Amino acid sequence: MTGGARTIAVSGAASGIGRALADLLRERGDRVIGVDRDQSDVRADLSVPEGREEAVRGVLDICGGVLDGVVACAGISDPEPLTIRVNFFGVTGLLEGLRPALAAAPAPRAAVVGSISGTQPVDRAVVAACLEAGEEEALRLAREAVARDRGGRLYPSSKSALARWLRAAAVTPDWAGAGIPLNAIAPGVVRTPMTAPLFEDETMRKIMDQAVPMPLNGHAGPEVVAEALHWLISPGNSHMTGQVVYLDGGAEAMRRGPDVY
């Protein structure tokens, strides 16, 4: 089915970008299966393996084993190991668990929310562990990073690892071979409940604007990111895959310059 109503699972649907996307999809006639810790169709904790399994079961029960799209929006930015659990393992676990249901649909699509932070300094050992060694080792290294007062690198590390996983997975037989485009929108600073404390503190806002300069139209609202995600999972996107699209008002181009493309 390439026209008419589609069934889309959205994690983090109770607030921020996830809620904006869920609202947009419903307004345009799609059926949304929201996944969040509360106030959602499927209530599950994506920070733990059993919660991810619960989320997958809940979505499959509702969609009947056929899913037109999945968008992983759930994420946190705390300088602690929980961020690795949610932002990397929560996202990849949900996507892999729902991949067979996507493959059963005629025009499946998948997308995740990355971040401009993924281009900033990371803990390379944590990133490598996410991709190669597994969750327990990644968490052990994350705890070590916190002990060394480097917890601030865990959020960038989670988003960097996610982007690397996506680019590798997107072109495999399980994803591209099954006709499932897999992409990311990497926002700059978005006005959501997660970033509200930064806007309330003038000193933190100045630091944020220096780290993520956004010369084009300034900070974005969650609906801006929702519109971009909506296109990525639309039937019209038949050939874009493995891409991290920076929706950041020009921040990535300013910070990394013209030699990165």
Protein Blocks (a to p, Z undefined) as FASTA:
>chain_A
ZZdjdddddehklgcjllmmmmmmmmnopacddddfbhpfbdcdfkbmklmmmmmmmmmm
mnnopafbdcdfbdcfbdcfklmmmmmmmmmmmmmmmmmmmmmpmbdcddddddfklmmc
cdfklmmmmmmnojklmmmmmmmmmmnopmmmmmmmmmmmmmmmmmmmmmmmklmmnopa
cdddddfddddfklmmmmmpmklmmmmmmmmccfegpaadfklmmmmmmmmmpmklmmbg
hiacddehhmmmmmnojmbZZ
